[in-house]
């Protein structure tokens, strides 16, 4: 990470402190227009408190002031590289969730970060895998073997049915 001296990711805290510093400096604008010089100077004195926190966060941040999810991540060894943000319980929870786009995104994320073995057979299927499964199901329904010849026979049966349907429609016209 750029400008990061700590082995832990402190960017959220750096950004939070920068935002807090800006929020403390904003009241100086109306104070300037109102001619309230003492109030304007006071806002700039307060501005340096969060600014010091931001500078300090380049090197260190107290874990006690971190959010609960960050503390849990640090306890699991949350170094910047190679950290697993998914606990085993969370992986099992995602695996047991009903089919949805959110579950598929989570499974893809787990597969990318944790590894293929964590979601063996659970990763969402792409277009070609779904198509292959549909063809296998159709071959099974027709009682055809899962071979090239079976696929040719399936294509012939589909064409026959399509031609029969066209002929039926023409005779009905």
Secondary structure, 3 states (H helix, E strand, C coil): CCCCCCCCCCHHHHHHHHHHHHHHHHHHHHHHHHCCHHHHHHHHHHHHHHHHHHHHCCCCCCHHHCCHHHHHHHHCCCCCCCCCCCCHHHHHHHHHCCCCHHHHHHHHHHHHHCCHHHHCCCCCCCHHHHHHHHHHHHHHHHCCCCCHHHHHHHHHHHHHHHHHHHHHHHHHC
